[in-house]
Amino acid sequence: MAEKMILGLCTSGSRLKAAVYDGKNFLGAQKKVFNQELELFPMVKRLLARAGGDLRSVSAVCAARGPGRFTGIRISLTLAASLKAMAGAAVHTATLFEILALQAAESRDFKKWSPSGGRLAVLVHAFKDEYFCQFFAAAPGARPAQEGEPVWLKAEETKRLLAAAGAPLYAVADAEEDPGVYALVPPAAARAPAAVSKILPAYIIKAALAYKNHTLKPLYLKPAKYELENNISYGPGRRLEK
């Protein structure tokens, strides 16, 4: 049985994603499921078993801390916190922006676009016509560096932000969650290929280790009580009143 394994978890979106690194190889899995907490342990146990281990083999947990669904984010962070408390596992976290930025910067397509590096715009769908965006500066051999804080915007506001960013710009987005997300990107900007326009399970681990973040604080971004203050409806009989 393997002595040390690193477990990667992402429950921020509609797809439960998990990865295991045994020191040599990455194993990954994903499943589109609503109640991710029900499938989490079976998926993790299957991955660990394929790598020749079990939960006792986990020496570190890497978790995506958002942005995303309020309840969803907490699923992976809760398991990470539990393994830290009960088994002494180290905890590393990364945002979806950091994961997408790193996998894009290390892709062949980005290196071909600009061998000397460049500016990245990372996009994640929030809800309906709402999006999250953060900019990064990418240089060869280095992890992408954040340019300011991530923001939550409406679709038209996102378009204006990206248009004002100027060129050259390389956009990477989670198109698995929103296939139409690249319509927000100005024509002059480069777009990441489909292969990296989604959260890749292995990069949950790679990004969390690269950014050396240990916080278990979820990243939500959306303003608190937004629905209440703006009288947002989520369907018949579910309008939230002030």
Beta strands, then each sheet from edge to edge (+ up, - down):
strand 1: 5-10
strand 2: 15-21
strand 3: 26-32
strand 4: 58-64
strand 5: 90-94
strand 6: 118-127
strand 7: 130-138
strand 8: 145-154
strand 9: 170-173
strand 10: 190-191
sheet 1: 3+ 2- 1+ 4+ 5+
sheet 2: 8+ 7- 6+ 9+ 10+
end
